[in-house]
Amino acid sequence: MFNKNKTQEITVIVDGSYEPSNFKLKADRPAKVTFIRKSDKGCLDQIIFNGETRDLPLNEAETFQFTPQTKGDIEWSCGMNMVKGKYTVK
């Protein structure tokens, strides 16, 4: 049976790129997406995710909690919009 209350958890490692840079989430189910920056090189010290800009401190977790509702592809990027990723809501 599908549990709508179970949180979907994704950890994205930021080290010159995003890994994973693409992932899937189920609509109407809570999500927790955590970014951990491992490198001080490049423009990946900031992220624009779900329209919110946040700093990504080195070797510290930065977590976004939300419930995706609109199906489709949602992109995110570094603060300079040079390195990008996306998630797909099904």
C-alpha positions, -999 to +999 in steps of 0.1 A: +000+000+000+012+035-009+020+056+022+013+093+014+028+104+047+063+088+043+089+115+035+109+111+003+145+118+011+173+127-014+208+137-007+227+157-034+265+159-032+278+192-045+314+187-058+320+205-091+285+194-101+254+179-085+252+142-078+226+132-085+217+160-109+183+145-117+159+126-095+122+118-092+097+127-065+060+116-061+034+143-060+015+151-028+041+133-007+065+152+017+100+156+004+133+164+021+162+173-003+196+178+013+226+194-004+261+189+009+289+209-007+322+191-007+344+215-027+352+252-024+359+255-061+335+271-086+302+289-082+284+261-062+285+279-029+250+291-034+218+274-047+185+285-062+160+257-054+122+260-057+127+297-061+146+302-029+183+312-028+205+298-001+242+296+007+257+261+008+283+261+036+313+238+030+307+203+044+274+212+060+239+200+051+214+224+037+179+209+036+147+219+018+115+204+030+084+207+009+055+187-007+057+187-045+023+191-060+027+201-097+037+173-119+065+179-144+102+189-144+115+215-120+150+229-125+175+243-099+208+259-104+238+274-087+236+311-077+251+321-110+228+299-130+257+280-146+254+246-131+220+231-132+199+201-121+163+191-121+138+169-104+107+153-120+074+151-101+053+121-111 
